[in-house]
């Protein structure tokens, strides 16, 4: 398979749209895992999320000639997947939308670089406390925090994905952090929040 690591997102996407199967395989290999992790934050049903990711790539393959260009493949795919999951939940639950984010902490630890870094700067008690308090936040605040600290997308892109105004995303993040700060009362709280949220996302994706 051709190496696209030096190509821009627009170049990779354009090659894919032009029928380059190597470009399509590259997109799948580099985005499928992130899509699943994000999808698990939205949909409780893992099988439903996996079906939506599968359907998304089938749709892309079948309609590559008619889809729009993008300068951010992750943004395009995250937005498309979110729409598919919401539509699937609507069908499954007769129009009632439940957007819930689930962050789990388990005793089983991986040896990834990120988690080793977290282990150096936080304690297990802090992570367990944060996991408990995160679950108590409203679903929109949970999703906004996950996207801000885990997806590396801009606030503008996150607002588009969530179908919100940028200011509303800021408010969700600010309110969520203020709630966590009031409950945690930990010294250096702001510094460890991104690492803790990453830890929870990594732990959940291992399930």
VENWO-V762406 format. One record per residue. SS is DSSP state (alpha for helix, beta for strand, coil for the rest). PSI is psi in whole degrees, 0 to 359 (NA if undefined). NEAR is the number of other C-alpha atoms within 12 Angstrom. Layout:
SS/PSI/NEAR
SS/PSI/NEAR
This chain:
coil/138/13
coil/145/16
coil/118/16
coil/12/23
coil/335/14
coil/0/10
coil/151/17
coil/163/18
alpha/320/25
alpha/319/22
alpha/318/23
alpha/314/32
alpha/319/36
alpha/320/27
alpha/317/26
alpha/313/33
alpha/333/26
coil/358/21
coil/10/20
coil/109/22
alpha/331/21
alpha/321/20
alpha/319/31
alpha/316/32
alpha/322/24
alpha/316/24
alpha/315/39
alpha/312/28
alpha/327/17
alpha/350/21
alpha/337/29
alpha/316/29
alpha/316/24
alpha/322/29
alpha/317/40
alpha/315/37
alpha/317/37
alpha/317/48
alpha/323/46
alpha/339/39
alpha/338/41
alpha/312/42
coil/133/37
coil/328/27
coil/106/25
alpha/322/22
alpha/320/16
alpha/316/26
alpha/314/32
alpha/322/28
alpha/320/23
alpha/319/34
alpha/316/36
alpha/313/25
alpha/324/23
alpha/314/31
alpha/327/27
alpha/316/15
alpha/316/19
alpha/317/29
alpha/320/25
alpha/331/16
coil/24/17
coil/328/24
coil/341/18
coil/353/15
coil/160/19
coil/159/20
coil/160/22
coil/147/21
coil/358/18
coil/102/24
alpha/318/33
alpha/314/32
alpha/313/31
alpha/314/29
alpha/319/41
alpha/314/38
alpha/317/31
alpha/318/30
alpha/318/40
alpha/317/36
alpha/318/28
alpha/318/30
alpha/317/40
alpha/316/32
alpha/320/24
alpha/320/31
alpha/322/25
alpha/316/18
alpha/318/15
alpha/327/16
coil/27/15
coil/52/12
coil/351/12
coil/119/13
coil/128/20
coil/102/24
coil/102/30
coil/142/29
coil/133/34
coil/119/39
coil/126/40
coil/146/30
coil/127/32
coil/164/22
coil/339/14
coil/124/14
coil/138/21
coil/171/22
coil/31/15
coil/160/15
alpha/316/15
alpha/316/23
alpha/328/26
alpha/321/19
alpha/318/19
alpha/317/28
alpha/330/23
alpha/336/14
alpha/349/22
coil/170/27
coil/159/20
alpha/324/22
alpha/317/17
alpha/315/32
alpha/317/36
alpha/319/24
alpha/316/27
alpha/319/39
alpha/317/32
alpha/317/22
alpha/327/31
alpha/320/40
alpha/337/28
alpha/347/21
coil/153/29
coil/149/23
alpha/320/27
alpha/322/34
alpha/320/35
alpha/314/40
alpha/317/39
alpha/316/47
alpha/318/45
alpha/313/42
alpha/321/43
alpha/315/32
alpha/353/27
alpha/330/29
alpha/342/32
coil/24/22
coil/156/25
coil/164/21
alpha/325/28
alpha/317/22
alpha/319/28
alpha/319/36
alpha/319/28
alpha/318/25
alpha/317/33
alpha/359/33
coil/47/21
coil/166/19
coil/152/17
alpha/318/20
alpha/324/18
alpha/322/21
alpha/314/31
alpha/316/24
alpha/318/21
alpha/315/31
alpha/313/33
alpha/313/20
alpha/319/22
alpha/316/31
alpha/321/33
alpha/320/22
alpha/315/24
alpha/320/34
alpha/318/24
alpha/331/16
alpha/326/20
alpha/313/25
coil/44/17
coil/140/20
coil/140/14
coil/27/14
alpha/313/25
alpha/325/19
alpha/326/16
alpha/348/28
alpha/310/35
alpha/320/30
alpha/322/31
alpha/317/42
alpha/321/46
alpha/319/37
alpha/316/41
alpha/320/44
alpha/319/39
alpha/319/36
alpha/318/29
alpha/320/29
alpha/343/25
coil/348/22
coil/NA/19
